Amino acid sequence: MDINKNESKYMRAKERVDQLKKFYGNLTSYIVVITGLGILNYYTNGWRYMWFLWAAFG
């Protein structure tokens, strides 16, 4: 019985770690893409119209 309880805790912890890894992977991708769009925006028209914010918050 104790083995099943430990195995259940392990599986829940493993799922939680997988969820956190997925979240931080998505967050990293988001930051990289939005930063790239911001750089592209700056080089195309300066900061006259910050269109990359539509992608960031939309």
N, CA, C and O of each residue as an XYZ file, in Angstrom:
232
protein
N       0.827     -1.192      0.000
C       0.000      0.000      0.000
C       0.871      1.255      0.000
O       0.567      2.234     -0.681
N       1.942      1.212      0.762
C       2.835      2.362      0.842
C       3.514      2.621     -0.500
O       3.792      3.769     -0.847
N       3.778      1.557     -1.253
C       4.412      1.701     -2.565
C       3.462      2.420     -3.520
O       3.888      3.304     -4.263
N       2.187      2.055     -3.509
C       1.209      2.716     -4.377
C       1.068      4.198     -4.034
O       0.928      5.037     -4.923
N       1.106      4.508     -2.753
C       0.990      5.895     -2.320
C       2.192      6.706     -2.809
O       2.034      7.822     -3.305
N       3.391      6.141     -2.668
C       4.599      6.826     -3.133
C       4.603      6.959     -4.646
O       5.020      7.983     -5.186
N       4.139      5.925     -5.325
C       4.083      5.970     -6.784
C       3.084      7.031     -7.246
O       3.330      7.735     -8.225
N       1.972      7.142     -6.546
C       0.973      8.153     -6.877
C       1.542      9.560     -6.675
O       1.337     10.442     -7.509
N       2.250      9.763     -5.574
C       2.883     11.059     -5.331
C       3.909     11.361     -6.414
O       4.003     12.490     -6.895
N       4.674     10.350     -6.793
C       5.686     10.530     -7.834
C       5.034     10.924     -9.156
O       5.521     11.823     -9.841
N       3.952     10.268     -9.516
C       3.282     10.566    -10.788
C       2.698     11.977    -10.777
O       2.775     12.685    -11.781
N       2.119     12.388     -9.658
C       1.595     13.756     -9.559
C       2.721     14.779     -9.667
O       2.578     15.802    -10.338
N       3.836     14.500     -9.007
C       4.979     15.414     -9.080
C       5.536     15.463    -10.496
O       5.909     16.531    -10.981
N       5.594     14.322    -11.154
C       6.095     14.269    -12.530
C       5.190     15.065    -13.465
O       5.686     15.793    -14.325
N       3.886     14.943    -13.314
C       2.942     15.715    -14.125
C       3.112     17.217    -13.880
O       3.071     18.017    -14.815
N       3.302     17.584    -12.622
C       3.481     19.002    -12.281
C       4.757     19.551    -12.919
O       4.760     20.661    -13.450
N       5.828     18.780    -12.868
C       7.089     19.207    -13.480
C       6.915     19.342    -14.986
O       7.417     20.296    -15.581
N       6.211     18.401    -15.610
C       5.963     18.482    -17.052
C       5.152     19.728    -17.403
O       5.431     20.391    -18.402
N       4.155     20.045    -16.588
C       3.354     21.251    -16.822
C       4.203     22.511    -16.697
O       4.079     23.431    -17.505
N       5.060     22.551    -15.687
C       5.924     23.719    -15.499
C       6.921     23.868    -16.644
O       7.187     24.981    -17.095
N       7.474     22.751    -17.113
C       8.410     22.806    -18.234
C       7.716     23.322    -19.486
O       8.286     24.118    -20.232
N       6.493     22.873    -19.716
C       5.740     23.339    -20.879
C       5.439     24.837    -20.760
O       5.582     25.581    -21.730
N       5.024     25.273    -19.574
C       4.723     26.687    -19.355
C       5.942     27.561    -19.622
O       5.854     28.543    -20.359
N       7.074     27.211    -19.029
C       8.265     28.036    -19.202
C       8.810     27.964    -20.624
O       9.406     28.930    -21.101
N       8.621     26.852    -21.304
C       8.993     26.776    -22.716
C       8.151     27.713    -23.557
O       8.672     28.416    -24.423
N       6.844     27.727    -23.306
C       5.949     28.640    -24.029
C       6.251     30.099    -23.695
O       6.229     30.956    -24.579
N       6.529     30.380    -22.437
C       6.861     31.746    -22.028
C       8.138     32.223    -22.715
O       8.212     33.361    -23.177
N       9.133     31.356    -22.779
C      10.384     31.708    -23.455
C      10.145     31.984    -24.930
O      10.674     32.954    -25.472
N       9.357     31.145    -25.581
C       9.045     31.357    -26.999
C       8.325     32.684    -27.202
O       8.645     33.425    -28.131
N       7.367     32.989    -26.350
C       6.616     34.240    -26.437
C       7.552     35.441    -26.323
O       7.472     36.379    -27.115
N       8.434     35.402    -25.335
C       9.355     36.519    -25.123
C      10.282     36.695    -26.319
O      10.538     37.823    -26.740
N      10.786     35.598    -26.869
C      11.688     35.680    -28.023
C      10.962     36.265    -29.231
O      11.500     37.139    -29.912
N       9.749     35.793    -29.502
C       9.000     36.270    -30.673
C       8.630     37.743    -30.523
O       8.813     38.517    -31.462
N       8.118     38.141    -29.371
C       7.717     39.534    -29.167
C       8.934     40.455    -29.214
O       8.853     41.560    -29.751
N      10.048     40.014    -28.663
C      11.272     40.811    -28.749
C      11.710     40.968    -30.198
O      12.108     42.055    -30.616
N      11.637     39.885    -30.963
C      11.976     39.958    -32.386
C      11.063     40.901    -33.139
O      11.521     41.672    -33.983
N       9.782     40.847    -32.845
C       8.847     41.770    -33.491
C       9.126     43.219    -33.093
O       9.015     44.125    -33.918
N       9.487     43.432    -31.835
C       9.827     44.781    -31.388
C      11.055     45.319    -32.107
O      11.095     46.488    -32.489
N      12.048     44.471    -32.288
C      13.254     44.886    -33.019
C      12.912     45.189    -34.471
O      13.369     46.188    -35.027
N      12.112     44.329    -35.082
C      11.685     44.562    -36.464
C      10.905     45.872    -36.576
O      11.109     46.645    -37.511
N      10.020     46.110    -35.626
C       9.241     47.354    -35.596
C      10.160     48.566    -35.493
O       9.966     49.556    -36.199
N      11.145     48.492    -34.630
C      12.060     49.618    -34.445
C      12.849     49.910    -35.717
O      13.029     51.071    -36.085
N      13.322     48.858    -36.391
C      14.135     49.078    -37.588
C      13.313     49.477    -38.810
O      13.858     50.066    -39.743
N      12.027     49.174    -38.826
C      11.220     49.553    -39.986
C      10.702     50.982    -39.898
O      10.698     51.696    -40.901
N      10.260     51.417    -38.709
C       9.727     52.786    -38.624
C      10.018     53.468    -37.298
O       9.317     54.406    -36.917
N      11.022     53.018    -36.608
C      11.331     53.622    -35.304
C      10.204     53.326    -34.331
O       9.566     52.276    -34.410
N       9.965     54.235    -33.433
C       8.877     54.023    -32.480
C       7.672     54.898    -32.809
O       6.862     55.190    -31.929
N       7.544     55.323    -34.078
C       6.396     56.159    -34.446
C       5.074     55.424    -34.222
O       4.120     56.004    -33.703
N       5.019     54.169    -34.607
C       3.806     53.374    -34.377
C       4.246     51.997    -33.893
O       4.827     51.219    -34.649
N       3.967     51.709    -32.650
C       4.428     50.455    -32.055
C       3.419     49.337    -32.306
O       2.672     48.951    -31.408
N       3.404     48.822    -33.532
C       2.447     47.788    -33.909
C       2.732     46.452    -33.247
O       1.824     45.627    -33.138
N       3.953     46.208    -32.804
C       4.261     44.924    -32.173
C       3.493     44.730    -30.866
O       3.330     43.603    -30.398
N       3.017     45.843    -30.274
C       2.225     45.721    -29.048
C       0.874     45.053    -29.308
O       0.299     44.445    -28.405
N       0.366     45.166    -30.542
C      -0.880     44.470    -30.875
C      -0.684     42.963    -30.756
O      -1.567     42.248    -30.281
N       0.466     42.492    -31.186
C       0.761     41.060    -31.060
C       1.037     40.681    -29.605
O       0.681     39.588    -29.164
N       1.664     41.579    -28.875
C       2.022     41.283    -27.487
C       0.796     41.185    -26.582
O       0.728     40.313    -25.716
N      -0.162     42.074    -26.783
C      -1.318     42.114    -25.883
C      -2.617     41.636    -26.518
O      -3.638     41.516    -25.841
N      -2.577     41.367    -27.807
C      -3.796     40.985    -28.504
C      -3.954     39.542    -28.552
O      -4.935     39.046    -29.107
